[in-house]
Amino acid sequence: MTRKIACFHRGKATRHPTEHFQCTRHEQNIWVSKLILRTPSQKLKPLVPVLQRFKDFIDKNALVRIYATNMFNEVPNKPPYNHDPIGRPQVRDYIHMFELINTILGEGPPVIGDPATNSLIGFPINAILNWAMGTPSGYFFFTMPAVNEHFKAILNEWETFLAGPASQTVLNPEDGWTAAASLVALAAKGNCGKDHYTFEQLYKCPDVSKPTLGFPSWDAFFLREFQDGLRPVAYPDSDHPSNNRCITHACESTPYRLSNNVRLHDTFWAKNQPYSLADMLNDTDLGAAFVGGTVYQAYLSALSYHRWHAPVSGTIVTITHVAGTYYSENFHQGFAADYDPYHQDDDGPHPPDGEAPNASQPYLAEVATRAVVVIEADNEKIGRMAAVFVGICEVSSCEFWVQEGQRVRKGEGIGGFHYGGSTYCLVFRKETRLLFDGYDGGRFYEGDNNRKVCSRLAWAI
């Protein structure tokens, strides 16, 4: 049976959304240039131990060193890729990469971009690796398991910092995340194009009289909760027994792709990035239960709410954390696009993804660090379903707040991402017939506005 795949953004099919990383590549270039100017060399500031171990690993392994060296050499030394202060590629080699990350690990995520244009974002490590990710050598480097183990250690150390009081420095009202312009941008995202609340009206703030609004750390700010009553659960099961046919949005997010007749194994690394169930769920037997079924994928802006909520009422069957990549992008979304005459969309050839790995979200559902929960829904028409929460780049920490065997109510909080924008998928069986809200068979309405978490996504029919 032919698979049907539709991608959505701004109300029509498109190559990829740009909002996930929010700020433009030009704005990231400016920020990285400033980072370069204030970063001391390794001779003046020794690398922290977790970075020194990674550097030693590269230095001692010839194949890894080849990829680590060439992924920077393969970035074209021409605009728009050479944006350091004196016209060189921003990150010149892996030693320079480590020096820049060394600076980042002692800071919280900065505001990058212009809050007045709703273009701020703070993915500093991703910003310095953006072009290297898209090179052929970068593709192999960032998919190596040993390399990802080192990135995991780096991000775990940074996560500890972000959960501590020292990370409050970026929660400042001058040029940080609690500046007036930043709060306006965050509120605009939370209002989903429909409401007009201020940040403080949208989110629970521990103490609005303080410059940090009372948030004890960056992580606490990022995992902020909505004010009570602002995200009611659509069609609560308690109102009527048939309401358990309603599936709700598990995240505050924008539709990315809807795919039917998905396969157990498929070439997810290919240009069109079809879903491959065995790889996505990290379990061939589990994937077999969903062959021929439906995958709905949506993406989360880094400015959005990042807690997860149960899309149905039912019982948690299994919870699995899958180790994966952190900075990998689909090969065909990088510089391979320049060399492949067949790599084009309806609007013609396109350049490498300037907001990588934005254009690689279906691919990342199979390879990135992720968390998978299987739920046996109370409604028999829905039956067994799965939710896959995908960590992207700095968003590597996926935390569940529920346990296997636990009953959950539709709309109940079940977990969250720690830091950053990301993406998630809902996976349904072939037998589950769904009528998606606001979908006409080729696109979702409402453009690129977020769909409110706990609002109606679909009906089981």
Secondary structure, 3 states (H helix, E strand, C coil): CCCEEEECECCECCCCCCCCCCCCHHHHHHHHHHHHHHCCCCCCCCCCHHHHHHHHHHHHCHHHHHHHHHHHHCCCCCCCCCCCCCCCCCCCCHHHHHHHHHHHCCCCCCCECCHHHCCCECCHHHHHHHHHHCCHHHHHHHHCHHHHHHHHHHHHHHHHHHCCHHHHHHCCCCCCCCCHHHHHHHHHHHCCCCCCCCHHHHECCCCCCCCCCCCCCHHHHHCCCECCCCCCCCCCCCCCHHHHHEEECCCCEEEEEEEECCECCCCCCCCCCCCEHHHHCCCHHHHHCCCCCEEEEEEECCCCCCEEECCCCEEEEEEEEECCECCCCCHHHCCHHHHCCCCEECCEECCCCCCCCHHHHHHHHHHECEEEEEEEECCCCCCEEEEEEECCCCCCEEEECCCCCCEECCCCEEEEEECCCEEEEEEECCCCCEEECCECCCCECCCCCCECCCCEEEEEC
